[in-house]
């Protein structure tokens, strides 16, 4: 399986999924003009990746979104749903929700995701 790399733009996050190291990173801002078009290949890749992932294999997801719009928020809910389903199917997934110390909004979103996805190991990580 090939890694997935999508370059950062002004409106979209950089996405780097390394299937050999099992490290997935989403970094930047997310407010693409066509959200479905941007994230469709990401979810296609994830479904294939999770399908071939062995049980109990450690996966680390680093999410460092400094801004995302309401459409991206829905995508994040779908993303975490997919990850929580994978945990329920025996996958070992750890999410690092990375935020700037002074960015209380991003911290609050991280806390909400923790509450909404109790089966998923979401760590709030202060950048610094």
N, C-alpha and C positions, 0 to 999 in steps of 0.2 A: 504494500500500500504506500502511496506517495504522501509526503507531508503536504499540508495546506498552508500557503503563505499568501496573504493579501496585504498589499502596502497600505499604510496610513494615508488618508487624504484629509482635507480640511473638514469634511463631513462624515468620514467613516473611520472606524478604529483599525489599527493594524491587527491582523489576526495571524497567529503563528501556531500551528498545531504540529508538533513533532511526534509522530507515531512510534518512533524507536525509543525515545526517552520518556514518552507518555507525559509530556508537558504541553498544555494548551494555554495560550496567552491571548487575551483580548485587551488592547491598550489604546486609549485615545478618547475621541469624542464620537458619538453615534447619533447622527440625525441625517441619514441618507435621504435623497429625494424619493427614491423608490425602495422602500424597506424590504419588500418581498423579493425583489430582484437582487438586492445586495446580499441578503442572508440565506437565500435558497441554497447556493452551493455550500455554505457553511453547514447547514443542517443535513444536506445530502452526505457530506463528508463525515459528519459526526455519526450518523446512523450506520454507515459502513464501518467506521472505526470501532464503535461500541459493539457491533456485531462480531468483529473478529478478536476483540479484547478478551483475554483469559480472565476467569474469575480470580478475585483476590490480587490482581495485578494493580499496583499503585498508580493512580493518575493524579496529577497536580494541575489545577486550573488556576491561573493567575489572571484576575480581572482588575484592571485599573482604568475605569471609565471616569473621566473627569466631568463629562456632561453626556446626557442622553435624553432624547425627547420621549414623549408619551408612546409613540409607536415603537421605539426601541425598548421601552419598559415592557411592553407586551412580548417582544422577542425574548427579553431576558427571562420573563416568566416561562415561556415555552422552553427555553434553554435549560432552566433549572428543573422544570418538569421532566425533561428528557434525562437529565443527570440523576434525578431522584429515582426515576424508573430503573436506571442502570444500577444504582445502589441496591434497589429492591431485588435485582436479578443477580446479585453477588459481586458486583464491581466495587472496587475500593477507590472512591473519588473524594478528593479534598479540594475545596475551593478557597482560595485566598482572595478576599475582597479588599483590595488595596485602596486606601484613601489618604488624602493630604490631611494633616492635623487640623488645619483651620477650615476644612470643608465638611461642615456639619450635615449638609444635605446628603452627600454621598455616604457618610457614616450612617445616617438614618435609613437610607435605602438598604444598606447592608444589613442592618438590624431587622428591617421588615422581611427581607429575604430569608434571614435566619428563622424568623417566626413562621413564615409561610412554608418552609421546606425543612421540617424538623429531622427528616431522615438523612438529609444531606449535610455533610460536615463543612459548614461555611465559617471560615475564620476571618475576623475583622483585623486587618493588618494596617497599622499606621505607618505611612511612608516616612522614611527618615533614616 
